[in-house]
Amino acid sequence: MIKIFKFLVVFVLCYSCASTNQNYTAVQLQKFNEIVEGKPFSVDSQKAFPRNTTSLNALPTAIFYANGSSPNMIDISSHTNVFKFNKDSISTGYLPYYGERQFTSNYGSTNIGIEFDSKITNYKTSKTKRNNHKIQFTVRDKNSNTESYDVTLIVFKNLRTQININSTHRFPIQYSGTVVN
């Protein structure tokens, strides 16, 4: 009886730790290959993951629980968060920002989100370890002469995305979303 129990435990552990084979549709793979080739695409972000700070955690939790969010993960699916990407420019780029500024903006400024200028510099592409597509670039803020962003955009084969943004004036933030037409 003990041998059977040990066998079942080992079997369950091996089965649960096995890697899953992801199946992608032909449409997903075709769109992914178009992105790798440098064709324009758009990203719709659904969640923002701000850096966990004492100030952000001090906010009343009732603000976040209304839509299932928390200070570490904020649902932004109801906000405008467009990211239209071309190989050498961003035609539209706006993402809401949640977090702390390291430097102050212009006095009385109402531009609190991340809004990109259209010109991209330091553009690099590469494959990740799991053969996903990684795009890195630097872009200036549309409303500031001094702020710029180092952006890392990872497009997965199932057309999910991860956007990591490091700013010269704000704490880092990450977004997750999907590629849309």
C-alpha positions as CSV (number, residue, x, y, z in Angstrom):
1,M,0.0,0.0,0.0
2,I,2.8,2.4,0.9
3,K,4.5,1.6,-2.5
4,I,1.4,2.5,-4.4
5,F,1.0,5.7,-2.4
6,K,4.7,6.7,-3.1
7,F,4.2,5.9,-6.8
8,L,1.1,8.0,-7.0
9,V,2.8,10.9,-5.2
10,V,5.8,10.7,-7.6
11,F,3.5,10.4,-10.6
12,V,1.4,13.5,-9.6
13,L,4.5,15.5,-8.9
14,C,6.1,14.6,-12.3
15,Y,2.8,15.2,-14.1
16,S,2.2,18.6,-12.5
17,C,5.7,19.8,-13.0
18,A,5.8,18.9,-16.7
19,S,5.9,21.8,-19.1
20,T,2.7,22.6,-20.9
21,N,2.7,22.6,-24.7
22,Q,1.0,25.8,-25.8
23,N,-1.1,25.5,-28.9
24,Y,-1.4,28.7,-31.0
25,T,-3.9,29.4,-33.7
26,A,-2.8,30.0,-37.3
27,V,-4.1,33.6,-37.0
28,Q,-2.1,34.2,-33.8
29,L,1.1,32.8,-35.4
30,Q,0.6,34.8,-38.6
31,K,0.1,38.1,-36.6
32,F,3.1,37.3,-34.4
33,N,5.3,36.7,-37.5
34,E,4.1,40.1,-39.0
35,I,5.1,41.8,-35.8
36,V,8.6,40.1,-35.9
37,E,8.9,41.3,-39.5
38,G,8.3,44.9,-38.4
39,K,4.7,45.5,-39.4
40,P,2.7,48.1,-37.4
41,F,0.5,46.8,-34.5
42,S,-1.5,48.1,-31.6
43,V,-1.5,47.1,-28.0
44,D,-4.5,47.4,-25.6
45,S,-3.3,47.1,-22.0
46,Q,-5.7,45.7,-19.4
47,K,-3.6,45.8,-16.2
48,A,-1.0,48.1,-14.7
49,F,1.6,46.9,-12.2
50,P,3.1,49.9,-10.4
51,R,6.2,49.6,-8.2
52,N,5.2,48.7,-4.7
53,T,6.0,51.7,-2.5
54,T,4.9,52.8,1.0
55,S,3.0,55.7,-0.3
56,L,1.0,53.6,-2.8
57,N,0.2,51.0,-0.1
58,A,-1.0,53.8,2.2
59,L,-3.9,54.7,-0.1
60,P,-7.2,53.5,1.2
61,T,-7.9,49.9,-0.1
62,A,-11.5,50.9,-1.0
63,I,-10.1,52.7,-4.0
64,F,-8.7,49.5,-5.5
65,Y,-11.3,46.9,-4.4
66,A,-14.1,48.5,-6.4
67,N,-13.0,46.7,-9.6
68,G,-11.0,43.9,-8.2
69,S,-7.7,45.8,-8.2
70,S,-5.1,46.2,-5.5
71,P,-2.2,48.6,-5.0
72,N,0.1,46.1,-6.8
73,M,-2.3,45.4,-9.8
74,I,-4.7,48.0,-11.2
75,D,-7.3,47.1,-13.8
76,I,-7.1,49.7,-16.5
77,S,-9.3,48.0,-19.1
78,S,-11.9,50.8,-18.8
79,H,-9.3,53.5,-19.4
80,T,-7.9,54.8,-22.6
81,N,-4.6,53.1,-23.0
82,V,-3.6,53.0,-26.7
83,F,-0.2,52.0,-27.9
84,K,0.1,52.1,-31.7
85,F,3.6,50.9,-32.7
86,N,5.5,51.2,-36.0
87,K,9.1,50.1,-36.4
88,D,10.5,53.7,-36.2
89,S,7.8,55.6,-34.4
90,I,4.7,55.5,-32.2
91,S,1.7,57.0,-33.9
92,T,-0.3,57.0,-30.6
93,G,1.0,56.2,-27.2
94,Y,-0.9,56.9,-24.0
95,L,-0.8,54.8,-20.8
96,P,-2.3,55.8,-17.4
97,Y,0.4,56.1,-14.7
98,Y,0.1,55.0,-11.1
99,G,3.0,55.5,-8.9
100,E,5.4,58.2,-7.6
101,R,7.3,60.9,-9.4
102,Q,11.0,61.3,-8.6
103,F,11.1,64.8,-10.0
104,T,8.2,67.3,-10.1
105,S,6.5,68.2,-13.3
106,N,5.4,71.7,-14.4
107,Y,3.3,73.4,-11.8
108,G,-0.4,72.8,-12.4
109,S,0.2,70.2,-15.1
110,T,-2.8,67.9,-15.7
111,N,-0.7,65.5,-17.8
112,I,-0.2,62.7,-15.4
113,G,-0.2,59.7,-17.7
114,I,2.6,58.5,-19.9
115,E,2.2,60.1,-23.3
116,F,4.8,59.3,-25.9
117,D,6.3,61.5,-28.5
118,S,6.4,59.9,-32.0
119,K,10.1,59.5,-32.5
120,I,11.9,56.4,-31.3
121,T,15.7,56.1,-30.6
122,N,17.9,53.2,-29.6
123,Y,15.6,50.7,-31.3
124,K,16.6,47.0,-30.8
125,T,14.8,43.7,-31.3
126,S,15.7,40.3,-30.1
127,K,14.2,36.9,-29.2
128,T,13.7,35.8,-25.6
129,K,14.7,32.4,-24.3
130,R,11.2,31.1,-25.2
131,N,11.3,32.6,-28.7
132,N,9.0,35.5,-28.0
133,H,9.7,38.9,-29.6
134,K,11.4,41.6,-27.5
135,I,11.5,45.2,-28.6
136,Q,13.5,47.8,-26.8
137,F,13.6,51.5,-27.5
138,T,13.8,55.0,-25.9
139,V,11.1,57.6,-26.5
140,R,10.6,61.1,-25.1
141,D,7.5,62.3,-23.2
142,K,5.2,64.3,-25.4
143,N,4.5,66.9,-22.7
144,S,8.0,67.3,-21.2
145,N,11.3,68.5,-22.7
146,T,13.3,66.6,-20.1
147,E,11.5,63.3,-19.4
148,S,12.2,60.2,-21.5
149,Y,11.3,56.5,-21.2
150,D,13.2,53.3,-21.7
151,V,10.6,50.9,-23.0
152,T,10.8,47.1,-23.2
153,L,7.9,45.5,-25.1
154,I,7.6,41.7,-25.1
155,V,5.1,40.2,-27.5
156,F,4.3,36.6,-26.8
157,K,3.2,34.1,-29.4
158,N,-0.4,34.1,-28.1
159,L,-0.4,37.9,-28.8
160,R,-0.3,38.8,-25.1
161,T,2.1,41.7,-24.3
162,Q,4.2,42.9,-21.4
163,I,5.4,46.6,-21.4
164,N,8.1,47.6,-19.0
165,I,8.6,51.4,-18.7
166,N,11.6,53.0,-16.9
167,S,11.3,56.8,-16.7
168,T,13.9,59.4,-15.9
169,H,11.3,61.2,-13.6
170,R,9.1,58.4,-12.3
171,F,9.2,55.0,-10.6
172,P,9.1,52.0,-13.1
173,I,5.8,50.5,-14.1
174,Q,4.7,47.4,-16.0
175,Y,1.6,46.9,-18.2
176,S,0.1,43.7,-19.5
177,G,-2.3,43.5,-22.4
178,T,-3.0,42.0,-25.9
179,V,-2.2,42.9,-29.5
180,V,-5.3,44.2,-31.3
181,N,-5.9,44.9,-34.9
